[in-house]
C-alpha cells in the first residue's frame, strides 16, 4: 500500500503487481484526462468525486464506487476533503465481463473489502489474496448498478455552459432563458439535447440538479443550503424532488 499525497508521483502501470491499492486524503484534486492499462475501482469513504470522460460525467458519493475498465479515458475532480481509495487490477485477475464503466452501490461488506485491499502491501503473494478477492468479486457482481451518469452535448456552445455550471459559476436556466445565453432558438437547443443525450433539455436540467444536489450534500451542505443553492422554492420542494428520483429522502440516502 502507498498513502499518496497530492504531490506524489504515482503510475500503477509502472508497478509489477496484479493488485495495487492506494489511499489518500485530498482537499482538492484534478487528475487531468488520462487512462490506465489496468482496471480501477474508485471509492471515497467521505467527500465526493466527479468523473468525466468524453461526453459524459458521473458523480461518486460515499455510498458508491466506480469501476473504470482498462484504457478508459477519464478525469477525476475532487473538492473539499475526500478520503480516497483506489484499487488497480491487472487484466489477469478480474473477470472478462467487467469491461464497461459502471457506478455501483457499496454495502457494508464491500466497503470493508475495499478498505482492506487498499492497504495491502503491493508485494503480497497471490495465494494470500485469493480468498479475499473471491469474496470481493462476489460482492462486486451482486452490487446494484446506479445511473448517476449524465451525457453532455458535444456542441461547443452548450458544452461551454455546462463547464461553467459544473464550476459553480452559474445554474442551468429554463429553456427560454437559456436560449438567450446560447444565442440559439428553443427548437435548435431541444434538438441538440434530444439527439446527443436522449433527453429533453428540461429532463437533462433536472438530472443535472440531482447530480449537483448529491455532490453538495456529500460535501457537507445541509438540505436548506442545498435547496437554496439549486434555487428550489423551499426545503420541502427539494426533498420531494430528491425522493422522486432516488426514492428516499436525502437523509436516508446518505445514511
GROMACS elastic network, one bead per residue, 0.5 to 0.9 nm:
[ bonds ]
;  ai    aj funct       b0    kb
    1    20     6  0.71704   500
    1    21     6  0.55361   500
    1    22     6  0.54962   500
    1    23     6  0.76345   500
    1   117     6  0.85433   500
    1   118     6  0.64833   500
    1   120     6  0.51777   500
    1   122     6  0.58175   500
    2    20     6  0.89791   500
    2    21     6  0.72960   500
    2    22     6  0.51720   500
    2    23     6  0.66070   500
    2    24     6  0.84307   500
    2   118     6  0.85871   500
    2   119     6  0.75399   500
    2   120     6  0.88946   500
    2   121     6  0.81268   500
    2   122     6  0.85264   500
    3    22     6  0.59573   500
    3    24     6  0.53954   500
    3    25     6  0.86352   500
    3   119     6  0.85860   500
    4     7     6  0.80331   500
    4     8     6  0.59409   500
    4     9     6  0.82432   500
    4    10     6  0.78254   500
    4    22     6  0.68468   500
    4    23     6  0.62327   500
    4    24     6  0.51260   500
    4    25     6  0.79632   500
    5     8     6  0.52102   500
    5     9     6  0.86434   500
    5    24     6  0.63131   500
    5    25     6  0.72971   500
    5    26     6  0.76266   500
    6     9     6  0.85014   500
    6    24     6  0.82835   500
    6    25     6  0.82681   500
    6    26     6  0.67195   500
    6    27     6  0.89153   500
    6    28     6  0.86050   500
    6    29     6  0.73593   500
   10    14     6  0.84925   500
   11    14     6  0.56785   500
   11    15     6  0.73035   500
   11    36     6  0.84486   500
   12    15     6  0.53554   500
   12    16     6  0.83419   500
   12    17     6  0.86886   500
   12    20     6  0.71192   500
   12    36     6  0.76018   500
   12    37     6  0.84486   500
   12    38     6  0.75717   500
   12    88     6  0.71010   500
   13    16     6  0.77100   500
   13    36     6  0.67028   500
   13    37     6  0.62204   500
   13    38     6  0.68061   500
   15    18     6  0.88681   500
   15    20     6  0.81269   500
   15   122     6  0.85698   500
   16   122     6  0.84813   500
   16   123     6  0.86559   500
   17    20     6  0.63779   500
   17    89     6  0.85579   500
   17    90     6  0.76742   500
   17   122     6  0.62440   500
   17   123     6  0.68372   500
   17   124     6  0.86905   500
   18    38     6  0.89679   500
   18    88     6  0.79236   500
   18    89     6  0.58353   500
   18    91     6  0.81101   500
   18    92     6  0.74238   500
   18    93     6  0.68231   500
   18   122     6  0.84605   500
   18   126     6  0.81731   500
   19    87     6  0.69463   500
   19    88     6  0.56715   500
   19    90     6  0.64628   500
   19    93     6  0.79598   500
   19   117     6  0.83091   500
   19   120     6  0.87386   500
   19   122     6  0.70424   500
   19   124     6  0.89900   500
   19   126     6  0.89573   500
   19   129     6  0.89191   500
   20    86     6  0.82088   500
   20    87     6  0.55638   500
   20    88     6  0.50019   500
   20    89     6  0.66973   500
   20    90     6  0.87116   500
   20   117     6  0.81024   500
   20   118     6  0.73790   500
   20   119     6  0.89866   500
   20   120     6  0.77455   500
   20   121     6  0.81342   500
   20   122     6  0.57898   500
   21    85     6  0.74833   500
   21    86     6  0.58316   500
   21    88     6  0.63900   500
   21    89     6  0.89712   500
   21   114     6  0.87395   500
   21   115     6  0.89734   500
   21   116     6  0.89072   500
   21   117     6  0.59779   500
   21   119     6  0.60446   500
   21   120     6  0.63718   500
   21   121     6  0.79717   500
   21   122     6  0.73575   500
   22    84     6  0.81252   500
   22    85     6  0.59350   500
   22    86     6  0.54018   500
   22    87     6  0.64530   500
   22    88     6  0.86483   500
   22   117     6  0.86462   500
   22   118     6  0.51429   500
   22   119     6  0.66330   500
   22   120     6  0.85156   500
   23    83     6  0.75399   500
   23    84     6  0.55141   500
   23    86     6  0.65315   500
   23    87     6  0.89185   500
   23   115     6  0.87529   500
   23   118     6  0.62860   500
   23   119     6  0.72950   500
   24    82     6  0.81109   500
   24    83     6  0.60426   500
   24    84     6  0.50425   500
   24    85     6  0.67327   500
   24    86     6  0.89018   500
   25    81     6  0.65751   500
   25    82     6  0.54929   500
   25    84     6  0.57684   500
   25    85     6  0.89139   500
   26    29     6  0.63251   500
   26    78     6  0.73763   500
   26    79     6  0.79324   500
   26    80     6  0.73346   500
   26    81     6  0.54615   500
   26    82     6  0.52536   500
   26    83     6  0.68061   500
   26    84     6  0.73462   500
   27    78     6  0.73833   500
   27    79     6  0.60731   500
   27    82     6  0.63636   500
   28    77     6  0.75123   500
   28    78     6  0.52755   500
   28    80     6  0.57601   500
   28    81     6  0.70796   500
   28    82     6  0.80174   500
   29    76     6  0.77016   500
   29    77     6  0.55221   500
   29    78     6  0.51164   500
   29    79     6  0.69180   500
   30    33     6  0.89278   500
   30    75     6  0.72611   500
   30    76     6  0.58426   500
   30    78     6  0.66038   500
   31    34     6  0.76133   500
   31    74     6  0.86633   500
   31    75     6  0.57046   500
   31    76     6  0.53247   500
   31    77     6  0.64672   500
   32    74     6  0.78306   500
   32    75     6  0.50967   500
   32    76     6  0.69288   500
   32    77     6  0.81663   500
   33    52     6  0.82329   500
   33    53     6  0.77690   500
   33    73     6  0.63796   500
   33    74     6  0.52605   500
   33    76     6  0.78294   500
   34    71     6  0.86435   500
   34    72     6  0.81347   500
   34    73     6  0.53216   500
   34    74     6  0.56221   500
   34    75     6  0.64315   500
   35    38     6  0.86315   500
   35    70     6  0.72460   500
   35    71     6  0.51658   500
   35    72     6  0.55505   500
   35    74     6  0.62780   500
   35    75     6  0.85936   500
   36    39     6  0.69491   500
   36    40     6  0.80581   500
   36    69     6  0.83553   500
   36    70     6  0.56717   500
   36    71     6  0.53237   500
   36    72     6  0.72167   500
   36    73     6  0.80258   500
   36    88     6  0.89317   500
   37    69     6  0.86494   500
   37    70     6  0.50431   500
   37    71     6  0.55569   500
   37    72     6  0.87545   500
   37    90     6  0.79081   500
   37    91     6  0.84524   500
   38    68     6  0.89352   500
   38    69     6  0.72702   500
   38    71     6  0.74950   500
   38    88     6  0.59757   500
   38    89     6  0.54987   500
   38    90     6  0.50847   500
   38    91     6  0.64529   500
   39    67     6  0.75323   500
   39    68     6  0.57734   500
   39    71     6  0.79851   500
   39    72     6  0.86328   500
   39    87     6  0.82462   500
   39    88     6  0.55210   500
   39    89     6  0.50807   500
   39    90     6  0.65430   500
   39    91     6  0.70760   500
   39    94     6  0.82206   500
   39    98     6  0.89952   500
   39    99     6  0.85841   500
   40    66     6  0.79891   500
   40    67     6  0.59603   500
   40    68     6  0.50163   500
   40    69     6  0.64085   500
   40    70     6  0.75005   500
   40    86     6  0.67453   500
   40    87     6  0.55669   500
   40    89     6  0.62460   500
   41    65     6  0.67342   500
   41    66     6  0.56699   500
   41    68     6  0.62454   500
   41    69     6  0.86505   500
   41    85     6  0.82191   500
   41    86     6  0.56540   500
   41    87     6  0.51433   500
   41    88     6  0.64677   500
   41    89     6  0.81959   500
   41   114     6  0.86803   500
   42    60     6  0.88057   500
   42    64     6  0.88719   500
   42    65     6  0.54904   500
   42    66     6  0.50588   500
   42    67     6  0.65508   500
   42    68     6  0.76996   500
   42    84     6  0.77766   500
   42    85     6  0.60882   500
   42    87     6  0.67151   500
   42    88     6  0.88180   500
   43    46     6  0.89038   500
   43    49     6  0.87852   500
   43    60     6  0.77242   500
   43    61     6  0.84665   500
   43    62     6  0.71664   500
   43    63     6  0.85869   500
   43    64     6  0.67395   500
   43    66     6  0.66409   500
   43    83     6  0.84740   500
   43    84     6  0.62602   500
   43    85     6  0.51419   500
   43    86     6  0.62673   500
   43    87     6  0.87379   500
   43   106     6  0.89105   500
   43   111     6  0.86790   500
   43   114     6  0.80180   500
   44    47     6  0.64303   500
   44    48     6  0.67808   500
   44    49     6  0.75933   500
   44    60     6  0.77242   500
   44    61     6  0.71163   500
   44    62     6  0.52590   500
   44    63     6  0.81717   500
   44    64     6  0.78713   500
   44    65     6  0.74406   500
   44    82     6  0.64512   500
   44    83     6  0.53716   500
   44    85     6  0.58862   500
   44    86     6  0.85257   500
   45    48     6  0.88172   500
   45    61     6  0.83926   500
   45    62     6  0.50016   500
   45    63     6  0.76062   500
   45    64     6  0.88562   500
   45    82     6  0.77052   500
   45    83     6  0.56894   500
   45    84     6  0.69226   500
   45    85     6  0.76971   500
   45   111     6  0.81806   500
   46    61     6  0.77112   500
   46    62     6  0.52861   500
   46    63     6  0.88222   500
   46    81     6  0.76711   500
   46    82     6  0.55319   500
   46    83     6  0.52884   500
   46    84     6  0.78090   500
   46   218     6  0.75060   500
   46   219     6  0.82607   500
   47    60     6  0.88576   500
   47    61     6  0.67668   500
   47    62     6  0.64086   500
   47    78     6  0.80023   500
   47    79     6  0.77127   500
   47    80     6  0.71101   500
   47    81     6  0.59632   500
   47    83     6  0.66264   500
   47    84     6  0.85818   500
   47   215     6  0.82834   500
   47   218     6  0.55187   500
   47   219     6  0.53287   500
   47   220     6  0.80265   500
   48    59     6  0.73991   500
   48    60     6  0.57201   500
   48    62     6  0.65153   500
   48    77     6  0.88784   500
   48    78     6  0.64064   500
   48    79     6  0.71214   500
   48    80     6  0.83564   500
   48    81     6  0.84736   500
   48    82     6  0.64490   500
   48    83     6  0.89059   500
   48   214     6  0.84469   500
   48   215     6  0.59357   500
   48   216     6  0.84042   500
   48   218     6  0.57597   500
   48   219     6  0.63508   500
   49    58     6  0.84529   500
   49    59     6  0.60665   500
   49    60     6  0.50504   500
   49    61     6  0.66979   500
   49    62     6  0.88576   500
   49    76     6  0.67350   500
   49    77     6  0.57988   500
   49    79     6  0.73152   500
   49    82     6  0.78516   500
   49   215     6  0.77472   500
   50    57     6  0.69369   500
   50    58     6  0.57228   500
   50    60     6  0.60491   500
   50    61     6  0.88133   500
   50    75     6  0.80935   500
   50    76     6  0.57197   500
   50    77     6  0.53117   500
   50    78     6  0.65627   500
   50   215     6  0.83722   500
   51    56     6  0.82952   500
   51    57     6  0.55435   500
   51    58     6  0.50473   500
   51    59     6  0.63712   500
   51    60     6  0.75432   500
   51    66     6  0.88246   500
   51    74     6  0.65537   500
   51    75     6  0.56441   500
   51    77     6  0.66772   500
   51   149     6  0.88860   500
   52    55     6  0.75921   500
   52    56     6  0.58310   500
   52    58     6  0.64407   500
   52    59     6  0.89462   500
   52    73     6  0.85823   500
   52    74     6  0.55438   500
   52    75     6  0.50691   500
   52    76     6  0.65206   500
   52    77     6  0.83394   500
   53    56     6  0.54181   500
   53    57     6  0.63885   500
   53    58     6  0.87134   500
   53    72     6  0.80608   500
   53    73     6  0.59135   500
   53    75     6  0.63274   500
   54    57     6  0.83111   500
   54    73     6  0.75532   500
   54    74     6  0.76176   500
   54   152     6  0.85754   500
   54   154     6  0.88159   500
   55   150     6  0.84886   500
   55   151     6  0.56844   500
   55   153     6  0.66228   500
   55   154     6  0.64836   500
   56   149     6  0.65558   500
   56   150     6  0.54876   500
   56   152     6  0.54130   500
   56   153     6  0.86242   500
   57   148     6  0.83360   500
   57   149     6  0.55254   500
   57   150     6  0.53022   500
   57   151     6  0.64621   500
   57   152     6  0.72578   500
   58   103     6  0.81929   500
   58   147     6  0.86012   500
   58   148     6  0.55272   500
   58   150     6  0.62247   500
   58   151     6  0.88353   500
   58   211     6  0.79631   500
   59   103     6  0.87527   500
   59   148     6  0.59921   500
   59   149     6  0.69033   500
   59   150     6  0.88510   500
   59   211     6  0.62645   500
   59   212     6  0.82285   500
   59   214     6  0.77710   500
   59   215     6  0.69954   500
   60    63     6  0.78548   500
   60    64     6  0.60403   500
   60    65     6  0.66605   500
   60    66     6  0.71857   500
   60   103     6  0.76863   500
   60   148     6  0.78886   500
   60   214     6  0.86274   500
   60   215     6  0.79098   500
   61    64     6  0.58163   500
   61    65     6  0.80406   500
   61   214     6  0.68938   500
   61   215     6  0.67675   500
   61   217     6  0.89505   500
   61   218     6  0.60776   500
   61   219     6  0.89435   500
   61   254     6  0.85694   500
   62    65     6  0.77907   500
   62   106     6  0.84726   500
   62   218     6  0.71713   500
   62   254     6  0.79150   500
   63   104     6  0.86079   500
   63   105     6  0.62289   500
   63   106     6  0.56353   500
   63   107     6  0.77408   500
   63   111     6  0.89555   500
   63   253     6  0.85082   500
   63   254     6  0.69807   500
   63   255     6  0.87999   500
   64   103     6  0.66172   500
   64   104     6  0.53998   500
   64   106     6  0.50607   500
   64   107     6  0.85491   500
   64   146     6  0.84338   500
   65   102     6  0.83720   500
   65   103     6  0.57735   500
   65   104     6  0.52501   500
   65   105     6  0.65940   500
   65   106     6  0.64436   500
   66   101     6  0.73671   500
   66   102     6  0.57717   500
   66   104     6  0.62134   500
   67    98     6  0.82605   500
   67    99     6  0.89172   500
   67   100     6  0.77304   500
   67   101     6  0.55295   500
   67   102     6  0.52082   500
   67   103     6  0.64132   500
   67   104     6  0.76183   500
   68    71     6  0.86269   500
   68    72     6  0.65726   500
   68    73     6  0.89296   500
   68    74     6  0.83954   500
   68    99     6  0.82038   500
   68   100     6  0.72483   500
   68   101     6  0.50884   500
   68   102     6  0.70816   500
   69    72     6  0.57483   500
   69    98     6  0.71741   500
   69    99     6  0.53669   500
   69   100     6  0.59819   500
   69   101     6  0.60323   500
   69   102     6  0.89237   500
   70    73     6  0.87392   500
   70    89     6  0.89958   500
   70    90     6  0.88063   500
   70    91     6  0.80048   500
   70    99     6  0.76265   500
   72   100     6  0.88381   500
   72   101     6  0.79832   500
   78    81     6  0.79827   500
   78    82     6  0.68694   500
   79    82     6  0.72427   500
   79   219     6  0.78191   500
   80   219     6  0.68710   500
   81   219     6  0.79999   500
   82   219     6  0.87111   500
   85   114     6  0.75884   500
   85   115     6  0.73618   500
   85   118     6  0.62982   500
   86   114     6  0.82880   500
   86   118     6  0.65573   500
   87   114     6  0.77221   500
   87   117     6  0.72932   500
   87   118     6  0.60588   500
   89    92     6  0.79696   500
   89    93     6  0.64672   500
   89    94     6  0.66083   500
   90    93     6  0.57689   500
   90    94     6  0.70531   500
   91    94     6  0.57656   500
   91    95     6  0.80335   500
   91    96     6  0.82805   500
   92    95     6  0.81760   500
   93   133     6  0.89629   500
   94    97     6  0.85745   500
   94    98     6  0.72315   500
   94   137     6  0.80944   500
   95    98     6  0.57841   500
   95    99     6  0.84695   500
   95   137     6  0.83777   500
   96    99     6  0.66918   500
   97   100     6  0.80377   500
   98   101     6  0.81971   500
   98   141     6  0.88864   500
  102   145     6  0.67619   500
  102   146     6  0.77477   500
  102   147     6  0.84261   500
  102   149     6  0.88795   500
  103   144     6  0.86159   500
  103   145     6  0.56703   500
  103   146     6  0.54765   500
  103   147     6  0.70230   500
  103   148     6  0.70831   500
  103   149     6  0.81565   500
  104   140     6  0.79935   500
  104   143     6  0.59443   500
  104   144     6  0.58245   500
  104   146     6  0.58289   500
  104   147     6  0.89526   500
  105   143     6  0.56509   500
  105   144     6  0.55543   500
  105   145     6  0.62652   500
  105   146     6  0.68043   500
  106   109     6  0.80113   500
  106   110     6  0.58025   500
  106   111     6  0.59748   500
  106   139     6  0.88554   500
  106   140     6  0.85352   500
  106   143     6  0.68265   500
  106   144     6  0.84656   500
  107   110     6  0.54369   500
  107   111     6  0.60818   500
  107   112     6  0.87826   500
  107   139     6  0.85902   500
  107   143     6  0.77998   500
  108   111     6  0.51222   500
  108   112     6  0.63806   500
  108   113     6  0.87749   500
  109   112     6  0.52185   500
  109   113     6  0.62654   500
  109   114     6  0.86945   500
  109   136     6  0.86766   500
  109   139     6  0.77579   500
  110   113     6  0.50188   500
  110   114     6  0.61408   500
  110   115     6  0.85568   500
  110   135     6  0.87035   500
  110   136     6  0.66260   500
  110   139     6  0.60929   500
  110   140     6  0.72565   500
  110   143     6  0.86265   500
  111   114     6  0.52095   500
  111   115     6  0.62537   500
  111   116     6  0.87366   500
  112   116     6  0.61415   500
  112   117     6  0.86443   500
  113   116     6  0.50885   500
  113   117     6  0.61362   500
  113   118     6  0.84240   500
  113   132     6  0.74080   500
  113   133     6  0.84768   500
  113   135     6  0.82409   500
  113   136     6  0.63024   500
  114   117     6  0.52843   500
  114   118     6  0.59575   500
  114   119     6  0.87610   500
  114   136     6  0.79452   500
  115   118     6  0.52164   500
  115   119     6  0.66562   500
  116   119     6  0.55009   500
  116   120     6  0.65673   500
  116   132     6  0.89173   500
  117   120     6  0.50986   500
  117   121     6  0.87159   500
  117   129     6  0.87700   500
  117   132     6  0.82939   500
  117   133     6  0.85452   500
  118   121     6  0.87045   500
  119   122     6  0.87879   500
  120   123     6  0.83855   500
  120   124     6  0.70795   500
  121   124     6  0.55407   500
  122   125     6  0.87019   500
  123   126     6  0.89108   500
  124   127     6  0.84376   500
  124   128     6  0.68568   500
  124   129     6  0.73170   500
  125   128     6  0.55119   500
  125   129     6  0.67115   500
  126   129     6  0.50575   500
  126   130     6  0.62742   500
  127   130     6  0.54761   500
  127   131     6  0.81822   500
  128   131     6  0.72498   500
  128   132     6  0.81906   500
  129   132     6  0.57261   500
  129   133     6  0.59967   500
  129   134     6  0.85436   500
  130   133     6  0.52139   500
  130   134     6  0.60287   500
  130   135     6  0.88195   500
  131   134     6  0.51391   500
  131   135     6  0.65595   500
  131   136     6  0.86503   500
  132   135     6  0.53292   500
  132   136     6  0.60933   500
  132   137     6  0.87635   500
  133   137     6  0.60864   500
  133   138     6  0.84690   500
  134   137     6  0.54167   500
  134   138     6  0.63316   500
  134   139     6  0.88403   500
  135   138     6  0.50370   500
  135   139     6  0.62582   500
  135   140     6  0.84524   500
  136   139     6  0.52672   500
  136   140     6  0.59445   500
  136   141     6  0.86767   500
  137   141     6  0.60556   500
  137   142     6  0.84857   500
  138   141     6  0.55116   500
  138   142     6  0.63698   500
  138   143     6  0.87347   500
  139   142     6  0.51594   500
  139   143     6  0.60026   500
  140   143     6  0.53582   500
  140   144     6  0.88115   500
  141   144     6  0.81718   500
  146   149     6  0.84365   500
  147   150     6  0.82975   500
  148   207     6  0.86599   500
  148   210     6  0.89448   500
  148   211     6  0.70236   500
  149   211     6  0.85536   500
  150   197     6  0.79004   500
  150   204     6  0.79304   500
  150   207     6  0.73400   500
  150   208     6  0.73904   500
  150   211     6  0.84974   500
  151   196     6  0.75098   500
  151   197     6  0.52657   500
  151   198     6  0.84770   500
  151   204     6  0.86290   500
  152   155     6  0.88586   500
  152   158     6  0.85366   500
  152   159     6  0.68808   500
  152   162     6  0.77024   500
  152   193     6  0.83865   500
  152   196     6  0.74187   500
  152   197     6  0.65609   500
  153   156     6  0.81072   500
  153   158     6  0.66539   500
  153   159     6  0.61272   500
  153   162     6  0.88548   500
  153   192     6  0.70845   500
  153   193     6  0.63737   500
  153   195     6  0.86108   500
  153   196     6  0.53965   500
  153   197     6  0.64559   500
  154   157     6  0.85883   500
  154   158     6  0.74665   500
  154   159     6  0.60782   500
  154   192     6  0.88684   500
  154   196     6  0.73339   500
  155   158     6  0.55484   500
  155   159     6  0.59527   500
  155   160     6  0.85602   500
  155   192     6  0.76928   500
  155   196     6  0.89061   500
  156   159     6  0.50028   500
  156   160     6  0.60017   500
  156   161     6  0.87396   500
  157   160     6  0.55275   500
  157   161     6  0.68811   500
  157   182     6  0.64039   500
  157   183     6  0.88901   500
  158   161     6  0.52246   500
  158   162     6  0.63695   500
  158   163     6  0.88186   500
  158   182     6  0.70705   500
  158   189     6  0.85730   500
  159   162     6  0.50377   500
  159   163     6  0.63253   500
  159   164     6  0.88189   500
  160   163     6  0.52396   500
  160   164     6  0.65613   500
  160   165     6  0.88671   500
  161   164     6  0.50516   500
  161   165     6  0.62140   500
  161   166     6  0.86364   500
  161   170     6  0.83922   500
  161   171     6  0.89507   500
  161   172     6  0.82195   500
  161   181     6  0.87939   500
  161   182     6  0.83291   500
  162   166     6  0.61066   500
  162   167     6  0.85623   500
  162   171     6  0.88349   500
  162   172     6  0.79870   500
  163   166     6  0.51396   500
  163   167     6  0.62439   500
  163   168     6  0.88029   500
  163   169     6  0.88961   500
  164   167     6  0.50914   500
  164   168     6  0.64377   500
  164   169     6  0.53543   500
  164   170     6  0.62137   500
  164   171     6  0.82000   500
  165   168     6  0.51542   500
  165   169     6  0.57361   500
  165   170     6  0.50095   500
  165   171     6  0.53471   500
  165   172     6  0.67751   500
  166   169     6  0.75870   500
  166   170     6  0.82441   500
  166   171     6  0.85447   500
  166   212     6  0.81446   500
  167   170     6  0.79347   500
  168   171     6  0.73334   500
  170   173     6  0.88007   500
  171   209     6  0.88471   500
  171   230     6  0.75643   500
  171   231     6  0.87738   500
  172   175     6  0.86040   500
  172   178     6  0.73580   500
  172   205     6  0.63970   500
  172   208     6  0.83062   500
  172   209     6  0.84485   500
  173   176     6  0.79670   500
  173   177     6  0.59003   500
  173   178     6  0.55137   500
  173   205     6  0.81171   500
  174   177     6  0.54834   500
  174   178     6  0.60783   500
  174   179     6  0.87896   500
  174   201     6  0.86330   500
  174   202     6  0.73786   500
  174   205     6  0.83212   500
  175   179     6  0.62015   500
  175   180     6  0.89899   500
  175   186     6  0.66786   500
  175   189     6  0.82334   500
  175   190     6  0.84580   500
  175   201     6  0.70044   500
  175   202     6  0.72262   500
  176   179     6  0.54641   500
  176   180     6  0.71759   500
  176   185     6  0.86310   500
  176   186     6  0.67018   500
  177   180     6  0.55397   500
  177   181     6  0.69006   500
  178   181     6  0.50963   500
  178   182     6  0.62407   500
  178   183     6  0.83384   500
  178   184     6  0.87150   500
  178   186     6  0.84510   500
  178   189     6  0.88550   500
  179   182     6  0.51838   500
  179   183     6  0.55947   500
  179   184     6  0.53445   500
  179   185     6  0.57904   500
  179   186     6  0.60138   500
  179   189     6  0.73947   500
  180   183     6  0.51764   500
  180   184     6  0.71372   500
  180   185     6  0.83135   500
  181   184     6  0.82770   500
  182   185     6  0.85844   500
  182   189     6  0.87312   500
  184   187     6  0.82384   500
  184   188     6  0.63052   500
  184   189     6  0.66899   500
  185   188     6  0.52068   500
  185   189     6  0.63752   500
  185   190     6  0.85544   500
  186   189     6  0.52639   500
  186   190     6  0.59710   500
  186   191     6  0.84801   500
  187   190     6  0.51563   500
  187   191     6  0.60907   500
  187   192     6  0.86770   500
  188   191     6  0.51513   500
  188   192     6  0.62504   500
  188   193     6  0.87961   500
  189   192     6  0.51160   500
  189   193     6  0.62723   500
  189   194     6  0.85911   500
  189   201     6  0.75008   500
  190   193     6  0.53547   500
  190   194     6  0.61454   500
  190   195     6  0.85446   500
  190   199     6  0.88198   500
  190   200     6  0.61229   500
  190   201     6  0.58761   500
  190   202     6  0.89697   500
  191   194     6  0.52495   500
  191   195     6  0.60146   500
  191   196     6  0.84753   500
  191   200     6  0.81430   500
  191   201     6  0.88992   500
  192   195     6  0.52702   500
  192   196     6  0.59564   500
  192   197     6  0.80735   500
  192   200     6  0.89361   500
  192   201     6  0.87672   500
  193   196     6  0.53231   500
  193   197     6  0.54114   500
  193   198     6  0.67894   500
  193   199     6  0.61349   500
  193   200     6  0.58618   500
  193   201     6  0.57789   500
  193   204     6  0.78637   500
  194   197     6  0.56010   500
  194   200     6  0.52845   500
  194   201     6  0.74291   500
  195   198     6  0.58035   500
  195   199     6  0.79295   500
  196   199     6  0.81690   500
  197   200     6  0.80555   500
  197   204     6  0.78815   500
  198   204     6  0.88841   500
  199   202     6  0.79603   500
  199   203     6  0.58353   500
  199   204     6  0.58660   500
  200   203     6  0.52122   500
  200   204     6  0.61504   500
  200   205     6  0.85423   500
  201   204     6  0.50673   500
  201   205     6  0.60226   500
  201   206     6  0.86729   500
  202   206     6  0.62890   500
  202   207     6  0.87124   500
  203   206     6  0.52400   500
  203   207     6  0.63656   500
  203   208     6  0.87351   500
  204   207     6  0.50929   500
  204   208     6  0.61828   500
  204   209     6  0.86810   500
  205   208     6  0.50676   500
  205   209     6  0.62721   500
  205   210     6  0.86889   500
  206   209     6  0.50560   500
  206   210     6  0.62288   500
  206   211     6  0.87310   500
  206   241     6  0.89717   500
  207   211     6  0.62662   500
  207   212     6  0.85857   500
  207   245     6  0.87031   500
  208   211     6  0.51518   500
  208   212     6  0.61254   500
  208   213     6  0.85286   500
  209   212     6  0.50176   500
  209   213     6  0.59704   500
  209   214     6  0.86500   500
  209   230     6  0.68449   500
  210   213     6  0.51038   500
  210   214     6  0.63685   500
  210   215     6  0.87072   500
  210   241     6  0.83041   500
  210   242     6  0.69411   500
  210   245     6  0.78623   500
  210   246     6  0.89938   500
  211   214     6  0.53005   500
  211   215     6  0.63393   500
  211   216     6  0.87894   500
  212   215     6  0.50036   500
  212   216     6  0.61419   500
  212   217     6  0.85720   500
  212   226     6  0.88832   500
  212   230     6  0.81106   500
  213   216     6  0.51378   500
  213   217     6  0.60736   500
  213   218     6  0.84318   500
  213   223     6  0.89448   500
  213   226     6  0.62987   500
  213   227     6  0.80569   500
  213   229     6  0.88626   500
  213   230     6  0.74916   500
  213   242     6  0.84032   500
  214   217     6  0.52177   500
  214   218     6  0.59716   500
  214   219     6  0.85245   500
  214   250     6  0.82480   500
  215   218     6  0.51792   500
  215   219     6  0.62300   500
  215   220     6  0.89307   500
  216   219     6  0.51100   500
  216   220     6  0.66292   500
  216   221     6  0.55720   500
  216   222     6  0.82177   500
  216   225     6  0.88029   500
  216   226     6  0.64132   500
  217   220     6  0.52375   500
  217   222     6  0.61819   500
  217   223     6  0.72944   500
  217   226     6  0.69341   500
  217   250     6  0.79555   500
  217   254     6  0.84778   500
  218   221     6  0.72452   500
  218   254     6  0.78697   500
  221   224     6  0.80885   500
  221   225     6  0.59841   500
  221   226     6  0.61525   500
  222   225     6  0.54391   500
  222   226     6  0.61572   500
  222   227     6  0.85886   500
  223   226     6  0.51204   500
  223   227     6  0.59732   500
  223   228     6  0.85096   500
  223   235     6  0.65535   500
  223   238     6  0.79227   500
  223   239     6  0.78634   500
  223   250     6  0.76011   500
  223   251     6  0.86282   500
  224   227     6  0.51776   500
  224   228     6  0.61909   500
  224   229     6  0.86389   500
  224   234     6  0.79293   500
  224   235     6  0.55485   500
  224   238     6  0.87152   500
  225   228     6  0.51254   500
  225   229     6  0.60915   500
  225   230     6  0.86317   500
  225   235     6  0.87442   500
  226   229     6  0.50816   500
  226   230     6  0.61535   500
  226   231     6  0.84733   500
  226   232     6  0.86740   500
  226   235     6  0.85182   500
  226   238     6  0.83217   500
  227   230     6  0.53450   500
  227   231     6  0.61022   500
  227   232     6  0.51740   500
  227   233     6  0.76996   500
  227   234     6  0.66537   500
  227   235     6  0.56984   500
  227   236     6  0.87346   500
  227   237     6  0.81189   500
  227   238     6  0.56263   500
  227   239     6  0.83834   500
  228   231     6  0.50432   500
  228   232     6  0.60557   500
  228   233     6  0.78479   500
  228   234     6  0.76579   500
  228   235     6  0.79802   500
  229   232     6  0.79058   500
  230   238     6  0.87037   500
  231   234     6  0.84633   500
  232   235     6  0.72586   500
  232   236     6  0.88986   500
  232   237     6  0.64126   500
  232   238     6  0.59106   500
  233   236     6  0.83923   500
  233   237     6  0.63445   500
  233   238     6  0.77861   500
  234   237     6  0.51505   500
  234   238     6  0.64967   500
  234   239     6  0.88067   500
  235   238     6  0.52290   500
  235   239     6  0.62845   500
  235   240     6  0.87506   500
  236   239     6  0.50075   500
  236   240     6  0.61510   500
  236   241     6  0.85038   500
  237   240     6  0.52385   500
  237   241     6  0.61925   500
  237   242     6  0.86967   500
  238   242     6  0.61488   500
  238   243     6  0.86094   500
  239   242     6  0.50618   500
  239   243     6  0.61311   500
  239   244     6  0.85917   500
  239   248     6  0.86982   500
  239   249     6  0.60658   500
  239   250     6  0.68768   500
  240   243     6  0.50756   500
  240   244     6  0.61410   500
  240   245     6  0.89409   500
  240   248     6  0.89405   500
  240   249     6  0.77626   500
  241   244     6  0.52047   500
  241   245     6  0.68335   500
  241   246     6  0.87624   500
  242   245     6  0.55525   500
  242   246     6  0.58978   500
  242   247     6  0.74279   500
  242   248     6  0.71943   500
  242   249     6  0.64276   500
  242   250     6  0.67534   500
  243   246     6  0.51246   500
  243   249     6  0.53660   500
  243   250     6  0.76735   500
  244   247     6  0.56701   500
  244   248     6  0.78305   500
  245   248     6  0.82704   500
  246   249     6  0.76893   500
  246   250     6  0.85253   500
  246   253     6  0.77038   500
  247   253     6  0.86320   500
  248   251     6  0.80908   500
  248   252     6  0.61580   500
  248   253     6  0.60695   500
  249   252     6  0.53367   500
  249   253     6  0.60581   500
  249   254     6  0.87604   500
  250   253     6  0.50241   500
  250   254     6  0.63153   500
  250   255     6  0.84945   500
  251   254     6  0.56006   500
  251   255     6  0.60886   500
